[in-house]
Amino acid sequence: MTPRPPPYVHALVGAHTVRQARQTHAGILAALRDHADTRLDCAGVTEADLSLIQIVLAAHDSAAAAGRSFVLHAPPPPPVRDALQRGGFANDGSANPAEWRGHSPKPGGRA
């Protein structure tokens, strides 16, 4: 049996708002395409809005639909928690985006 490779950690640094959404999406999409088990490190995020939350939720759904894993590397930092709160999402500090909505993703989601 071949050992499973360690999770790939994709780090976000700086602002991740609608202005950076295209780059944020492209980076996360590449990580999902290239790795079966991806962890998103948001510790370096200094500013976030709902575009980041939408990208992360869509990425989580896409990964689940493809039989892959995508979760945060650690509980969300304050800028991400604040964006979750502004968007009305559950925010108990979970690193699993499915828990932000209070349910598991629907099959067939897309990033």
Secondary structure as GFF3:
##gff-version 3
##sequence-region A 1 111
A	DSSP	beta_strand	8	16	.	.	.	ID=ss1
A	DSSP	three_ten_helix	18	20	.	.	.	ID=ss2
A	DSSP	alpha_helix	21	34	.	.	.	ID=ss3
A	DSSP	beta_strand	37	48	.	.	.	ID=ss4
A	DSSP	alpha_helix	50	65	.	.	.	ID=ss5
A	DSSP	beta_strand	69	72	.	.	.	ID=ss6
A	DSSP	alpha_helix	78	86	.	.	.	ID=ss7
A	DSSP	alpha_helix	97	101	.	.	.	ID=ss8
###
